[in-house]
Amino acid sequence: MEEEKPSGIIEPELEEDVAVGTPYKVILFNDDWHSFDDVINQIIKAVKCSYEEARGYAFEAHVKGKTVVFNGELNACLKVSSILEEISLHTQIIS
């Protein structure tokens, strides 16, 4: 036996608001206190990148005064920033 479907009932279409979160960025600033090796090793630890990539970030921070080392969700950025700051590197998170 076929199941009867109620007639006259209109199901509304649900509109889903999908929040497209603006990714956050971790900025690393240059300083005159840390060696390149210290900065490179800490970047590798924080963002899990290659030596060459970390060296590129360190060099860009040295030349330009700052560099973006990570993009992502706020919680991930907070973790990356805190690892960089373990050795007193100066960072900032922006959106």
N, C-alpha and C positions, 0 to 999 in steps of 0.2 A: 504494500500500500504506500502510495506516494504521500509525503508529508506536505500539508498545505502551508503555503507561505502567506502570512498576513498581507492583505492588500491595503493600500492607502497609507502605508507607513513609509516615510521617506527618511532614510538615514542621512544625516548631514555629513558632508565631507569634512574631515578634520584637517585643519591647516596646522602644520607643525612648524613652529618657529625654530629654525636651526641657527643657533648662535655660532657664528663663525668667529672664533676667538682670534684676536690679533696676537700673533706670536710675540713673545717677549724676547729681549736680547740681553746678553751679558756683555758689557763693555769692560775691557781691561785697559787701564791707564798705565802709561810709562812712568817709571820712577828711576832715580839715580842710586838706589840702594841695593837692588838685587842684580846678581849676575845673569847673563843670558841663560846659562845652564840651569840655574834655579828656576827661572821663569818658564823655560821650556819644559822642564820636568814636571812642574806643577800644572801646566796646561795639559800635558799628556794625562796626568792623573785626573784632572777635573773633567775633561771632555772626551777622554779615551780616543785620542787621535794619534796619527803617526808622528814620529820625530820631525819629519820634514814640514808637516802641517803646523805643528807647534812652533817650530823655528820661524815659519812665515808669520804667524801671529805675533811672536815676540819682536820680530824685525819691524813689522808694521806699527806696532805700539811704540817702538823706539823712534821711528822716523816721523810718524804722524801724531804721536802723543797719545793715541788710543786706537783700539781695534775691537771689532765685534768677534768674540771667540765662540759664541754659542747662540742659537735661536731655538725657542721651544716654549713649552707650557711653563707657567710661572713656577710651579713646584720644582721642575727640572732646573730652571734657571737659578732658583734659590740654592739648590744643591751644588751646582757648578760654582756659583759665586762663593759659597762658604768654603769649598775646597781651595779655591784660589786665595782666599783670605786667610787660610791656615798659616801662610808664611807672610802675612801682612801685605799682600798685593792689594792695590786699590781697584775696586770694581764698582759697577753701577748696573742696575737692571732697569731697562726702559721698555716701553711698549710701542 
